[in-house]
Amino acid sequence: MARVFVDDALKEIPNRNELIVMAAIHARTLPENKSKTIGSWKNRAVESMIQIVDGKATQSSIVDAWCKKQSAIKKARAEAVRTEK
């Protein structure tokens, strides 16, 4: 079953390595499950793959979200350094 699922996702992102990286990045941007169960990370990983297969998360949208998140982190760190001085 998982093999078929990955093959479906490869139709959206043809390179298997890029697919894994994009799914991992997208899973980190998804909101955490409200219940703190052991499989919460697994649930987000599966959800990210489902969104990629359904076309809800494209390669460009995932990269854009990651860049925005990195920019926000960089700004927060710069602000923290400024307030320490």
KOLDRENLO-575011 format. One record per residue (C-alpha): residue in one letter; x negated, y negated, z negated. Coordinates in steps of 0.25 Angstrom, whole numbers, padded with zeros to 4 digits, always signed. Example, Ala and Ser with C-alpha at 12.3 -4.5 7.8 and 13.67 -1.06 7.14 Angstrom:
<nodes>
a-0049+0018-0031s-0055+0004-0029
</nodes>
This chain:
<nodes>
m+0000+0000+0000a-0011-0010-0004r-0018-0007+0009v-0006-0010+0018f-0004-0023+0009v-0019-0027+0012d-0017-0024+0027d-0004-0033+0027a-0012-0044+0021l-0024-0043+0031k-0014-0047+0042e-0014-0061+0035i-0029-0062+0031p-0036-0052+0041n-0049-0051+0033r-0048-0042+0021n-0059-0050+0013e-0052-0063+0015l-0039-0056+0012i-0044-0052-0002v-0050-0065-0005m-0038-0073-0001a-0029-0064-0009a-0038-0065-0021i-0038-0080-0020h-0023-0081-0018a-0021-0072-0030r-0028-0082-0038t-0020-0093-0034l-0007-0086-0037p+0000-0089-0050e-0003-0079-0061n+0008-0069-0065k+0015-0074-0077s+0014-0060-0084k+0000-0058-0088t-0001-0043-0084i-0013-0036-0080g-0009-0035-0065s-0007-0050-0064w-0019-0052-0055k-0015-0040-0046n-0001-0046-0045r-0007-0059-0040a-0016-0052-0030v-0005-0044-0024e+0004-0057-0023s-0007-0064-0016m-0008-0052-0006i+0007-0052-0004q+0007-0067-0001i-0004-0065+0009v+0003-0054+0016d+0016-0062+0016g+0009-0074+0022k+0012-0083+0010a-0003-0085+0007t-0011-0087+0019q-0027-0088+0019s-0026-0103+0021s-0016-0105+0009i-0025-0096+0000v-0037-0104+0003d-0030-0117+0002a-0025-0113-0012w-0039-0108-0016c-0045-0121-0012k-0035-0130-0020k-0037-0121-0032q-0052-0123-0031s-0051-0138-0029a-0042-0139-0041i-0053-0131-0049k-0064-0140-0045k-0056-0153-0048a-0053-0147-0062r-0067-0144-0065a-0072-0158-0060e-0061-0164-0069a-0066-0155-0081v-0080-0160-0079r-0076-0174-0078t-0068-0173-0091e-0080-0167-0098k-0089-0179-0096
</nodes>
